[in-house]
Amino acid sequence: MYIATLLANPERPTLEPALVDSLRNAWGGGDALWLAPNEAAEFTLPHSPDNLWAVWTNLQSLKIDLAIQPAKERRKKMLLADMDSTMIRQECIDELADVAGFGAQVRDITARAMNGELDFEAALIERVALLQGLDQDVIAQVLAERITLMPGGRTLVATMQANGAYAALVSGGFTAFTAAVAAQLGFDENRANTLLIEEGKLTGDVARPILGREAKIEALEQISAKLGIAETDVIAVGDGANDLGMLHRAGTGVALHAKPSVAAECEIRVNHGDLTALLYLQGYAQEEFAA
């Protein structure tokens, strides 16, 4: 048995009952269950339809996301989340570089690295080198003035934790940012790279080993083992090429507003919804959300 979930942007809920019923009837699905009015609905299917991606493409033009997944054990016991452009709207290194005067150069490298065009570790070392001499106080300034949370993040973490799940933030970014974001959102733990600082200035280097794609897979393995749960009990979310390993290994991997090459490798893609989409994908109704 499978579940089809349709999602609209919560800020512009445009999911019409007629659309849901039309698709349900075309695919021979069960009765529609509305998880949130005009925002999220689901129905059962006996199998995954052959024309899934053709329908998905058509729905994208209507700004509606569609995901089909096995119905069994959808509710997960652990959230494993990327930070930059996932739990927050920005890329932290881009914001630091902008202050340092290398914004455009670093943004280009970041975009190419996250799209899988460049080696992540080499690209990180190259970008961090441009931050040499930057005052460490700029980190707090960037956090206060430039970093904004992705909508739905607090609700996602709080709701899963209220239902017994563990939440881990794992980033190829920097601990100076993950610690603050994890505290704001209520994550149980966070892992990231460490910017090296001497005499109050960034040295232009990062501590080794560098946390990248393989380290995110290791985090999935280590934390799930610590909790005594299977990797299939994990829902992971990310947007960049260095997230693909954990997205493929987790029981449910969600590409959220992902780079095109990353989305193309993921079965579940959320392009229009916010982070509460991960709750709807697990079958939570809006009335079950934690404050």
PyMOL commands that set and color helices and strands:
alter all, ss='L'
color gray80, all
select helices_A, chain A and resi 17-27+52-60+92-100+103-114+120-129+137-145+153-162+175-185+213-227+231-233+241-249+260-263+277-281+286-288
alter helices_A, ss='H'
color red, helices_A
select strands_A, chain A and resi 2-8+33-36+40-45+64-70+78-81+166-174+189-193+195-198+201-206+234-238+252-256+268-270
alter strands_A, ss='S'
color yellow, strands_A
deselect
rebuild
show_as cartoon
